[in-house]
Structures are given as structure tokens and as C-alpha cells.
Amino acid sequence: MKTAIMSCLLLALAWTGAPAAQAPARAAGLGKVPGQEYVRLADWAKGRGLKVRWLKPDETLELNNPASRLVVAIDSRQAQFNAVQVWLFFPVVAQKGVIWLSRVDADLTLRPLFSPPRSPPGARIKTVCLDPGHGGRDPGNQVGANQEKRFTLLLAQEVKKQLARAGLKVVLTRSGDSYLEPPSRPAVANRHKANLFLSLHFNAAGNDRSTVQGAEVFCLTPAGVASTNARGEGADTGSFTGNRYNDLNLFLAYQVQKSLTRTLAVQDRGVRRARFAVLRDAAMPAVLIEAGFMSHPAEGRKIFTAAYRREVARAIVEGVLACKKTVERGA
């Protein structure tokens, strides 16, 4: 009975245009995420022209229009936008028959996906800076004799070749086995006035090496919220240079993650947020790509082959070009 009442109330709000109750200024009454502003999911969906229905009563919701499909789960930060996993900052909350979405996710996670940013008139994406992760005294992840620093450079060289064929200018932060401090890497992109910055990496799992696999793409965490991955970023949740591009950071990360998971048919670990130094200091849209797990028995073997890295490069390039095509529309 509770399920039926909750379902009817949610769908009534979404379909009939019932007057919206005032969203609470803070979520203290929700008892889930103290201090966060929330909006009614049904009202937000109506404003986007989205239809709402339960996929699994009281657990999973689908919101869709002719162009987009969003799936969210109650008490979860996991969401799927057009079948690509995108991590929310705060869980979707249900209380007394009303479903709530955090305002920060409405504004900074979902809005850039439903309404992609557009370049100013005449502005074009012409130059891409590729950052092969690690190098020199920093080997990165190591599996047997295979060091991440070698394979990120090989991947960067292949991505460069394919981007150049697509007509883009490409610069690399390193072209050999040299070490650069993290802040020096976006500085290279800044000096060359690059339009996009891509830091290339491969992952490794400490445990469960036989099961942990897949691709994930990070973009910079907006000010005032915690990262999806907070390792080593400290307590500073303020604003950085890279936050000027929050919308395009997210949209670029989404397009690259979509291309990686669809082209390579790898596990989708999602679009995530972090305050990595290479993202904080970039004076242009930037992402950090974890293109697969060297530590996984099957995925690792593929990463160590040139043929598979060409496929990874192709997926990255297609993601970049998809982003370019969308943001330059009408420019």
C-alpha cells in the first residue's frame, strides 16, 4: 500500500503540474545529508520535460525525454545518464512520499548533461595537451615488469597521432621518460594555450585483482563539496583555476567515458570527481582518464599490447571529437 501511494504521489507531481511545495532551505528535516539544499525531483523533472516512472518501486526511478534517459536510485549516489554511470555528490532521498535531489547535483552534475555548454561565437577547440601520467623516478603502478609510466607515454603517442589525423594540434607534457611535478603538467598546457587537457593513466587494484576492472574518468570537483575520490587532496574544498570550466569539465569527462565504455566494452566505473593537482591548475577544460586496470589478468594483458592501446586511443579521440562537435555547435 505504501508503495502504491508513493508511486501515485510522485507521478502525480510529475504529470499533473501540481503546485510545487517550497523546497527546504536545508536538508536537516530529511535526516540524510545535513546542511544540503534539496529540490523536489518531480518538479525538477517537469522543468526539464522529463517523464518519470518507477523501474523498481521505492528503489529505482527512470526520467526520460526523447533525447535523454536518467536512472537514479533511492539512497544512492549512483546515476546513469544515457546508460553511462555518473556519480552524484549526494544520494537521492525519499521522505513521506516525496523524492528529493540535491541542488548541487541538479546544478553541477545533471544540468551540464541535459544542457551541454556551448562555446562563444567563433571559439574553436584547436589544441589538445596530452599528459602521459608519471615518468622518470615515478613509475606509477607496476605489474610484474610492466610500469604504468611506459604505457601512458605509448598511449599518449597514439592519441596524438589520431588527434592529428583529425586536424587538431597536439602537445605532450613529456615525450620521454622524464619526471614532472604535478603542477608543471597543466603549466605546459597553459603555455601552449591548449583548449583541452587530458591526463592519461592506467589503474591497478590492491585487492581483488581478478575482479576489479574497467574505465573511469575524473574531472575537477566544484568548490564546497567532497570529491568522489578524496585520496591525497587535503581538506581544501575551495575554488581553483580549473573550476572556471566546471560544466565543460563534466561534459568532456562524460563524452570520453561514454566512448571508452561503448567502444571497448569495458566495465563502466563512471564519471567521478577529484581535486588532483593536474586538474586544479588547468586553465582550460581538463580530465584525468583511468583507461583500464593493469592489475586485472585479462584487461592488463590487453593494455600491454599496441593493438588494444590503439583502440583505447580511438575511444578517447572519439570522445574528444564528440565533445568538440557539441560545444562548437553554433559557434
N, C-alpha and C positions, 0 to 999 in steps of 0.2 A: 504493500500500500504506500509506504514511504517513497519507494522508487517511482511509482506512478505519479504521485503528487509532485515530486521534484522534477520529473521529466516534463510534465504538463506545464509547470510554472516556468521553467526555463524556455520551453518552446513558445509559450505564450508571449513572453517578453521579447523573444527574438522575432516573432512573426506578426504580432498584432500592433506593435508600436506602442505598447502600454507606457504611460509616463514613467520616466526613469526616476527612481528614488535617488536621493543625494548620496553619492558615494562617500564613505567615511574619510575624513581627512587622514586618519591613521588606521592601521590595521590592528590596533590593540584589541578591539572587540572580536576580531577573528581568532585571536589566540594562536596564530600560526607564525607570523613574521612581524613582531612588534616594531612599530615605528614606520612601516612602509605604507604608502598610499596605494589603494586598490580601486579598480573600476569594475562595474558590472560587465561580465563577459558578454552577456546578451546585448547590452547597449552598444558596447564596442563593436560587436559583430554586425549589428544593424547599420552602424555608421559606415562600415566597410562593404555593405551589400552582401554579407555572408549569410547563408542559411546554416542553421545549427541543428544537429541531431546527435543523439547518443549512439555510439557504436557499441558500447557496453554500459548498460545503465549504472549510474552512480560512479563510473570509473573512467570511461574514455569518451571524449567528445570529438566530433568532426565539424569543422566550419569550412564552407566552400562557396565559391562563386565560379563563373565559367572559366576563370583564368588560374585560380589558386585553390589549394586544399591545405588546411591546417588541422592537425590532430594533436590534442592535448590530453593529459591525464590528470585526474584529481590527485592532489597532494604529491605532485611530481614536478620536477623541473625539465623533464624531457618533453620535447615537442618535435613534430615533423612538419616541415613546410615543403609541399610538393615532393613528399617521400624522402626528403633529406633531413637528417637529425640536426636540430638546432637547440642548444642548451639555453634554458631560461635562467634568469637571475634568481627568481623566487618561484615557489610552487604555485600552481593554480589551486584555489581554495574553494571549498563548498561549505556554506553555512545557511541553515534554515531555508533550504530550497533555492538559494541564490549562489551562482558561481562567480568568483572574483578573480581578476587578473591584475597583477601588479602594474602600476602605472609605468614604472621604469621599463618593464618588458613591452608594454604597449607602445611606448615611445621609442625605445632604443634597440629593441630586438625585432619586433614584428613590423613596425611601420616601414623601416627601410626595405623589407622584403616585399610587402604589399605595394609600396610606392617607391621604387628604386630611385636613388638620386640621379640627377641629370647634370651634365657638365654645362658651364656657362657657354653662351654662344661663341663659337669659334675655337673653344678649347678642345684639344685632342690628346689622347694617350699615344705618345710617340716613343718614349724612352722607358725601358724597364731595367731596374737594377736587381740582379740576382745575387744572393748572399749564400754561398756554399757554407753550411754550418761547420764550426770547429776549424781545425787546421793547426799545423805546427805542433807545439807542445800539448795541444788539446786534441786528443784523438776522437773524442765523443764516445759513443757506445762502441763496444768491442765484442765480437762474437768469434771465438777462435782467433784466427789471424786477421780477420776482417774488421777494419776500423771505419767507423762512420765517416770520418773526415775525407777518406778517399772516395767514397761513393757519393757523398754530397757534391764534391767537385765534378765527378763524372756526370752526375745528373745535371748540374748547372751548365756544363758544356753542351749537353744535348738539348736542354731547354733553350739555351742561347741560339743554337743552330736553327731550331724550329721557329723561334720567335723572329729571327732574322729573315727566314723564308716568308714569314707573314708580313714583312715590311716594317718591323719595329727595330729601333736601335736598342742595343743591349750592352750594359756594363756589368762587370763582375766585381765584387768586393775583394776577391782573391782569385788569382789564376794559377797558383801553385800551392805547395804545402807550407803555407805561412800562417802565423797566428795573428789575429786582430782582436783587440779588446772589443767587447760588445758595442760600446758607444761609437767606435770607429767605423762600424759597418754601415749604419744609416748615414753617417757623415759622408761616406763615399757617394751614396745616392743623392744626398743634398748638394754635394759639389757638382755633380753632373746634371742637376736639375731633372732627375728622373721623375716620371709621372706615377710609377708604381714601384714598390719594393717587396720582393719575395725572398724570404729566408728559407732555405731548403734543408730538411733534416730527415733522418730515419730514426725510428723509435727502437726501444728494447725494453723488455719486461724483466723485472727481477724475479718474479714468481709466475707460476702458471704459463711458462714459455710455450707450452704445446697448445694453448688455447687463446692467448692474448694476441690479437692481430688487428689489422685494419688501418684506415687513414683518418686523420683528424687535422683540422686547420684552425689555427688560433688567430684572433685579431685582438686589438688593444681593448682592455676593459675601460668603460666610461668612468668618469670621476664619481666617487661616492658609493660605489658598490664593490662587492668582493668578486674576485676572479673565479672562473671555473677551475683554474689551476693556479694556486697561490704559492707554489714552491719557490722560495728564494726571492719573492718580490718585495718583502718587507711589509710594513704597516701603512705605507703611503698610498692612500686612495685618492689623491688629488688629481688635478688635471695636468696632462703632459702635452708636448707638441703634437703628438700623433692623435690626440683626442679631437683635434680640429676636423678630422676626417671620419668621425665615428660611423656615419651612415655608409660611406663608401668602403670603409674597412670591413664592415659586416657583409655588405653585398659582394665584395670581391671574395671574401672567405667562403661565402655560400656558393658562389659560382664555381670556385675551384674544388670545394668539397663535393658538390654535385657531379662535376666532371670526373673526379677521381673515383668515386664510388660506382658511377654508371659505366665508365669506360673500362675500369679494371675489375669490376665485380668484386670489390673487396668489402670487408665489414665496415659499416658506417659508424665511426666513433663520434662524429658530429662536429659542428662549428662551435668552438669554445672561445673563452676569453682569458687573457693573461696580460700581465704588465712586464713582459720580457723587455730588456733594455733595447733590443733591436727594434721593437715596436714603439716604445715610448718616444724615442728621439727621431723618428722618421718624419720628415716634413712633407710627406705625401702618403696616400693610402698604402697600408702595409699589412702583410700577413706572414705568419710562420707556418710552414707546411710540414707535417709529420707524415711522410708518404707511405709508411709501412713499418712493420716490425722485423728488424734484422734477427731478432731472437726467436721468431716463430719458425719451426722446421721447414714448412713449405714456403711461406712468404719470404723468409730470409734467403732461401736458395734462389728464388726468382730475382730478388733485389740485387744479388751478386752477378747477374747476367746482363750483358749490354742490351739484349733484345727486350727484356722486361723494362729496363730503365728508359728505353725509347718510348715504350707505351706509357710509362709514368709521365715522361716529358710531354707526350702528346696530350694527355689528360690535363696537365697543368696549363699548357698553351691554349687548349680549347676553353678552359675556364676563364683565362685572361681575356681571350677574344670575345667570349660571351658577355663578360662584364663591360668590355670596351664598347661593344655594339649597343648595349642597352643605355649606358650613361651618355654616349655621344649622340643618341637619337635626338634630332632637332638642334644639335649644337652647331 
